[in-house]
Amino acid sequence: MKIAYYSSNRTVFPPPANIVAANADVMANIVRGMIGKGHDITVYASKGSSMPGAKIIDLNLVPHELDYAYQREEWVKDLHIGYRLTYISQMIADSANYDLIHLHVGRAIFGEPFIRFSQCPIVFTLHESLVSHLAPIMGEFKDANLISISYAQRQAIPNLNYIANIYHGIDVGNFQFGPTGSDNYVFMSRVSPEKGVEDAIAACLKAGVKLLIFGPGDKEYLEKNVLPKTGEGIQYKGMVEYRSSGWVKAYAQSKAFILPIQWEEPFGLVFVEAMAFGTPVIAYARGSVPEIIKDGKTGFVVNYSENDKRGNWVVKKTGVQGLIEAIGLLEQMPEKEYQSMRRACREHVEKNFTVEKMVDGYEKVYENLYRNIINNHKYRK
């Protein structure tokens, strides 16, 4: 099949290791997989991008390198939208050249209006959390082919055309499994309120365990809410380059990965990365967490509050007290049982969250759409 892809213009494609760009990283794994399966791949991406085996169309536009997560000016948000619309409109103009277009632009609403003009089907992977406020506009495009990345992601707007649910996958071969060499706990993510860094700090302080915090963050937020709480027990290490030795050590040599998210995270690739190293996960039962973590087997799921209980988990307390209880369970766990949990983490990823499983899922979606096109005589060229 001839397939065209697009994600973002914030970086070149694939993104460099020192930049967090999860959507594009996931798309890069899918693209590599489809090239390996013999498909004819074109990627629309910033000037300077390179993917062996794929054609790059860059429109002579360089990366804008601005991340709205940290630079909240409206013009930065508008720039993101402008780049996306420019590239998607060109893909639509070229759509007769393809059997399928696959967009990884976060919000599907950036591309859904174009399905009315495309000469081939468009597939959207939903990387962002859906909110009910989007229902009216997304409801206007009932034929849009949507792929969720967790079943929890669908809950805000359940009555859309979800053609598949495909979990993100990682190249497990890049994650060396082994026993932990440290009693440290680790937080690895954007250092921001929605990621729950303050709850992680509070829980580790009260439990008397060491927490290492890795990730980029807004300078004002760090200086006000994080750095004053650091010391011997709580250490902020800043950004660590993806797949670097420091990144591997932070994950693999920690007692557990703790990320008490405060929002409805649609997937959370960091949970899978931690478990691939054999590191158990402690997280609130928000968004996709109950789908990714096997409670009591690969870590502990904790209810967010007494008013927000989403399951009868091993940990019975809620909020920060629940995080403390989870830490206590790990600290008191016999070594043999703890090592068994680490092996269960690795096996869980190998079974459910590999690149191969993800790519196979997408190829099946592509083939089903293409078969329907042939049978229904759509998109005649």
Secondary structure, DSSP 8 states (H G I E B T S, - for coil): -EEEEE--SSS-SS--TTS--HHHHHHHHHHHHHHHTT-EEEEE--TT---TTSEEE-TT-------TTT---HHHHHHHHHHHHHHHHHHHHTGGG-SEEEE--SSGGGTGGGGGT-SS-EEEE--S---GGGHHHHTT-TT-EEEESSSGGGTTS-SS-EEEE----B-GGGS---------EEEES--SGGGTHHHHHHHHHHHT--EEEES---HHHIIIIIGGG-SSSEEEEE---TTSHHHHHHHHTSSEEE----S--S--HHHHHHHHTT--EEEES-TTHHHHS-BTTTEEEE-SBTTB--S--S--S-HHHHHHHHHHHHHHS-HHHHHHHHHHHHHHHHHHSBHHHHHHHHHHHHHHHHHHHHHHT-S--
